[in-house]
Amino acid sequence: MRKTDSTPELPATTTDGMGGTVALEVNSPVDAPVGEKAKAFVGRSPGQLAWLRLKRDRTAKVSAITLLVLVVIALLSPVIEKLRGIAPTQPFTDKLNDYAMPLGYAGGMNGTHWLGLEPGNGRDILMQLVYGMRTSLLIAFAAAIVASAIGVLIGIVAGYARGWLDTAINWVIDLTLAFPFLIFALAIIPIVEDNFYGERDAIPASFRVILIIATFALFSWTYTARLVRGQVIALREREFVEAARAAGANTGHILFRQLLPNIWAPILVTLSLNVPAFITTEAALAFVNIGVIEPTPDLGRMIFNSIQYVASDPWYTLWPGLTIFILVLAFNLLGDSLRDALDPKSTR
């Protein structure tokens, strides 16, 4: 009887310390046919796996493309202004009737003014929308980044610390959450402006923008801080942290080189969901007349100015409202898809 060779099969992959897979080099059997090669196994990190899941999500693709188009339009607003030859604050009073309403149909839409004109001042609605998107996105992204940075810093310190420091930070977080944001904004924005500028001084539009961003960051860091604190508490007793302590690593190294890279996924999801929340909140502040001031274009202020013309010119209200709706919906859908890609178990 002929003896049969039985070669044990070796695993093609193994796992690394971060949860990813690493391909091992497997030699072909001796009796394999000439020219036949072993199949290559490609190891992927958790970030690569999340990226693959995100690319397969159709909702994420549509949302990302929509946001990319809108962001590019907002960034290229000066180029669009030069190409069209129309400034966002340029009035076209000659195209208004005696009641300061746009001439023509659908709010004055024509070949020159594609979305019509604003009643009262005759400004081009399309240019107001393009520059208004830039203002809203600038405020939302800046506030989300600042709030996330503050929340991550405070949350990681509170989660790693013990005793009175953790208690004090939790008390500050609870106190901040107890303040109603809108009422506080109605009070603090005029007070701060009065301290820097008098009644006769013209308040720069950039100062109001910076003040709105600071107000958002002051009240919005708490959610990120609580999330990061909980994640750090769950990780601070893990083996890799104990190994770093045993190796003599200082506190800064443990916080920002060991713990922070392991909690970037929930931070990224929180950042992506904060942006649409800030867009709607900024529009709400403009609606109560404490948002971005003239002559800076703003979507929320366009809705505020259009209320008195809803019956006679509903198109003026439709365009900024539809723009805010598309922006917020696309950001929320992309944030949900990003959360599902980074944490597949969340969909089960």
PyMOL commands that set and color helices and strands:
alter all, ss='L'
color gray80, all
select helices_A, chain A and resi 46-55+58-75+77-84+93-95+125-160+164-178+181-196+205-235+239-246+251-262+264-287+299-309+314-342+344-347
alter helices_A, ss='H'
color red, helices_A
select strands_A, chain A and resi 13-15+21-23
alter strands_A, ss='S'
color yellow, strands_A
deselect
rebuild
show_as cartoon
